[in-house]
Amino acid sequence: MKLGSVEHYGWDQPRTVRLVAVVDGPHAAGEFAWLQADASSAGGALDVMVRPRGFPRVWTDHADADRVDVESWTLAPTDIVGIERGLALPEYAWQPGKELPDQWLFVDRGPTPKRRRSGSAARG
C-alpha cells in the first residue's frame, strides 16, 4: 500500500505504508485507518491516522477503490501510546486533536483480483 500526496509535502514519491489498525471515530465505526511507514522507508518513520475525504467517511464504503483521497493527521509518540491503550477498550473512538487535518493525501492500495474483476465488469 502506498501513501502519497499531490501536494508533495517534500515527498518525491508515494511512501510504502502498512495498515496498523482500522479505528472507530466519533462519527462512525471504521472511520479511521492508522498507517505506518517504518524508519527504513524513504523519508523515515511516519505514523498517520487517515480517513476518506468527503462522505461517507467510512473505509468499508471504499472497499472497491484502488485509490482513496484522505485527510491525514500525523501521530506523535504520545498519540500512539494513547491509541494503543484505547484500542484495548471496547468503546474506544479516536478523536483528532484538531479539526483540520495536517495533510491531504491519497492511499493507493493497488489493484487486487477482486477490485480488478469488479472494475472490468463495471466497464462491460
KEDRENMI-858619 format. One record per residue (C-alpha): residue number from 0; y, x, z. Coordinates in nm, 4 decimals, decimal comma, always signed. Example, Ala and Ser with C-alpha at 12.3 -4.5 7.8 and 13.67 -1.06 7.14 Angstrom:
<sites>
+-----+----------+----------+----------+
:   k :       yy :       xx :       zz :
+-----+----------+----------+----------+
:   0 :  -0,4500 :  +1,2300 :  +0,7800 :
:   1 :  -0,1060 :  +1,3670 :  +0,7140 :
+-----+----------+----------+----------+
</sites>
This chain:
<sites>
+-----+----------+----------+----------+
:   k :       yy :       xx :       zz :
+-----+----------+----------+----------+
:   0 :  +0,0000 :  +0,0000 :  +0,0000 :
:   1 :  +0,3490 :  +0,1274 :  -0,0801 :
:   2 :  +0,6846 :  +0,0627 :  +0,0822 :
:   3 :  +0,9817 :  +0,1190 :  -0,1433 :
:   4 :  +1,3459 :  +0,0461 :  -0,1988 :
:   5 :  +1,5550 :  -0,0437 :  -0,4985 :
:   6 :  +1,8500 :  +0,0856 :  -0,2928 :
:   7 :  +1,6516 :  +0,4066 :  -0,2303 :
:   8 :  +1,7923 :  +0,4845 :  +0,1168 :
:   9 :  +1,7312 :  +0,8501 :  +0,0324 :
:  10 :  +1,3770 :  +0,7818 :  -0,0918 :
:  11 :  +1,2897 :  +0,9156 :  -0,4353 :
:  12 :  +0,9548 :  +0,7355 :  -0,4470 :
:  13 :  +0,7894 :  +0,4493 :  -0,2598 :
:  14 :  +0,6095 :  +0,5671 :  +0,0541 :
:  15 :  +0,2431 :  +0,5134 :  +0,1311 :
:  16 :  +0,2028 :  +0,2999 :  +0,4427 :
:  17 :  -0,0776 :  +0,1325 :  +0,6316 :
:  18 :  -0,0810 :  -0,2092 :  +0,7903 :
:  19 :  -0,0960 :  -0,1727 :  +1,1687 :
:  20 :  -0,0809 :  -0,5435 :  +1,2588 :
:  21 :  +0,0371 :  -0,8843 :  +1,1464 :
:  22 :  +0,2614 :  -1,0113 :  +1,4246 :
:  23 :  +0,3846 :  -1,3586 :  +1,5131 :
:  24 :  +0,7596 :  -1,4090 :  +1,5152 :
:  25 :  +0,9995 :  -1,6639 :  +1,6615 :
:  26 :  +0,9747 :  -1,8870 :  +1,3526 :
:  27 :  +0,6070 :  -1,8707 :  +1,2560 :
:  28 :  +0,2667 :  -1,7221 :  +1,3214 :
:  29 :  +0,2121 :  -1,4205 :  +1,0954 :
:  30 :  +0,5841 :  -1,3841 :  +1,0260 :
:  31 :  +0,5968 :  -1,0017 :  +1,0516 :
:  32 :  +0,3874 :  -0,7072 :  +0,9364 :
:  33 :  +0,4018 :  -0,3768 :  +1,1239 :
:  34 :  +0,3743 :  -0,0946 :  +0,8690 :
:  35 :  +0,3395 :  +0,2759 :  +0,9392 :
:  36 :  +0,3752 :  +0,5951 :  +0,7356 :
:  37 :  +0,2255 :  +0,8962 :  +0,9093 :
:  38 :  +0,4005 :  +1,2276 :  +0,9682 :
:  39 :  +0,2224 :  +1,3925 :  +0,6750 :
:  40 :  +0,3695 :  +1,1470 :  +0,4232 :
:  41 :  +0,6773 :  +1,2331 :  +0,2207 :
:  42 :  +0,9752 :  +1,1575 :  +0,4425 :
:  43 :  +0,7792 :  +1,1904 :  +0,7670 :
:  44 :  +0,6598 :  +0,9354 :  +1,0183 :
:  45 :  +0,8011 :  +0,5856 :  +0,9958 :
:  46 :  +0,7246 :  +0,2581 :  +1,1733 :
:  47 :  +0,8848 :  -0,0608 :  +1,0452 :
:  48 :  +0,8463 :  -0,4312 :  +1,1060 :
:  49 :  +0,8884 :  -0,6291 :  +0,7848 :
:  50 :  +0,8892 :  -0,9934 :  +0,6836 :
:  51 :  +0,9144 :  -1,1577 :  +0,3432 :
:  52 :  +1,2685 :  -1,2280 :  +0,2268 :
:  53 :  +1,3732 :  -1,5861 :  +0,1761 :
:  54 :  +1,1459 :  -1,8748 :  +0,2633 :
:  55 :  +0,8694 :  -1,9130 :  +0,3510 :
:  56 :  +0,8748 :  -1,6065 :  +0,5714 :
:  57 :  +0,5021 :  -1,6002 :  +0,6393 :
:  58 :  +0,2695 :  -1,3393 :  +0,4905 :
:  59 :  -0,0132 :  -1,5810 :  +0,4134 :
:  60 :  +0,2169 :  -1,7640 :  +0,1707 :
:  61 :  +0,2471 :  -1,4416 :  -0,0324 :
:  62 :  -0,1257 :  -1,3603 :  -0,0426 :
:  63 :  -0,1466 :  -1,3512 :  -0,4230 :
:  64 :  +0,1657 :  -1,1396 :  -0,4817 :
:  65 :  +0,1306 :  -0,7722 :  -0,5728 :
:  66 :  +0,4908 :  -0,7048 :  -0,4670 :
:  67 :  +0,6878 :  -0,8800 :  -0,1924 :
:  68 :  +1,0576 :  -0,8238 :  -0,1210 :
:  69 :  +1,1055 :  -0,7783 :  +0,2530 :
:  70 :  +1,3592 :  -0,7449 :  +0,5308 :
:  71 :  +1,2850 :  -0,4338 :  +0,7388 :
:  72 :  +1,3616 :  -0,3243 :  +1,0946 :
:  73 :  +1,2965 :  +0,0400 :  +1,1884 :
:  74 :  +1,0973 :  +0,0693 :  +1,5117 :
:  75 :  +1,1848 :  +0,3253 :  +1,7781 :
:  76 :  +0,9097 :  +0,4676 :  +2,0017 :
:  77 :  +1,0197 :  +0,2341 :  +2,2832 :
:  78 :  +0,9896 :  -0,0651 :  +2,0462 :
:  79 :  +0,6351 :  +0,0406 :  +1,9587 :
:  80 :  +0,5320 :  +0,0582 :  +2,3248 :
:  81 :  +0,6681 :  -0,2929 :  +2,3808 :
:  82 :  +0,4927 :  -0,4301 :  +2,0721 :
:  83 :  +0,1608 :  -0,2710 :  +2,1686 :
:  84 :  +0,1858 :  -0,4285 :  +2,5149 :
:  85 :  +0,2906 :  -0,7617 :  +2,3683 :
:  86 :  +0,0023 :  -0,7773 :  +2,1225 :
:  87 :  -0,2369 :  -0,7867 :  +2,4191 :
:  88 :  -0,0788 :  -1,1174 :  +2,5294 :
:  89 :  -0,1943 :  -1,4459 :  +2,3717 :
:  90 :  +0,1540 :  -1,5972 :  +2,3267 :
:  91 :  +0,3384 :  -1,2837 :  +2,2069 :
:  92 :  +0,6010 :  -1,3215 :  +1,9341 :
:  93 :  +0,8114 :  -1,0260 :  +1,8177 :
:  94 :  +1,1862 :  -1,0807 :  +1,8004 :
:  95 :  +1,4093 :  -0,8336 :  +1,6116 :
:  96 :  +1,6620 :  -0,6609 :  +1,8362 :
:  97 :  +1,9342 :  -0,7635 :  +1,5932 :
:  98 :  +1,9655 :  -1,0468 :  +1,3445 :
:  99 :  +2,0328 :  -0,8448 :  +1,0298 :
: 100 :  +1,7636 :  -0,6064 :  +0,9037 :
: 101 :  +1,8099 :  -0,2301 :  +0,8770 :
: 102 :  +1,6954 :  -0,2212 :  +0,5135 :
: 103 :  +1,5998 :  -0,4438 :  +0,2237 :
: 104 :  +1,2727 :  -0,3065 :  +0,0881 :
: 105 :  +0,9645 :  -0,4115 :  -0,1033 :
: 106 :  +0,5955 :  -0,3901 :  -0,0233 :
: 107 :  +0,3801 :  -0,3108 :  -0,3255 :
: 108 :  +0,0216 :  -0,3936 :  -0,2410 :
: 109 :  -0,1073 :  -0,3156 :  -0,5869 :
: 110 :  -0,3447 :  -0,5417 :  -0,7727 :
: 111 :  -0,6703 :  -0,6396 :  -0,6068 :
: 112 :  -0,9538 :  -0,8008 :  -0,8049 :
: 113 :  -0,8625 :  -1,1436 :  -0,6610 :
: 114 :  -0,4930 :  -1,1109 :  -0,7483 :
: 115 :  -0,5756 :  -0,9795 :  -1,0967 :
: 116 :  -0,8051 :  -1,2781 :  -1,1650 :
: 117 :  -0,5598 :  -1,5353 :  -1,0324 :
: 118 :  -0,2751 :  -1,3777 :  -1,2309 :
: 119 :  -0,4835 :  -1,3724 :  -1,5501 :
: 120 :  -0,5885 :  -1,7330 :  -1,5033 :
: 121 :  -0,2280 :  -1,8387 :  -1,4496 :
: 122 :  -0,1256 :  -1,6778 :  -1,7791 :
: 123 :  -0,4003 :  -1,8637 :  -1,9642 :
+-----+----------+----------+----------+
</sites>
